[in-house]
Amino acid sequence: MDGYSTAIEYKGTTLIVQTQDKGPAFNYVESLIYLAGRLINSKKAYYTSHLSQKNLPEIIQQLVEDLHTEVLDEIVEGKYDKFIE
């Protein structure tokens, strides 16, 4: 399972977004948002309802991609501005 790490330049600062699957024991994927090495927020997407599906690895990979993109979009939309200003 691949995760993602993206540095995004926004309003003169760099935020790092890291998204990964936390594994079957936890049943969720998580994005962590860092500013200057400090965790400023996190967001989770659970896949508990999909555990019995045969294509679970593909579902998880899609959730990782979707959540990562969602958080990057939220940064550009200003959702995390309170941490920057």
Secondary structure as UniProt FT lines:
FT   STRAND          4..10
FT   TURN            11..12
FT   STRAND          13..21
FT   TURN            24..26
FT   STRAND          28..35
FT   TURN            36..37
FT   STRAND          38..46
FT   HELIX           48..50
FT   TURN            51..52
FT   TURN            54..55
FT   HELIX           56..77
FT   TURN            78..80
FT   HELIX           81..84
//
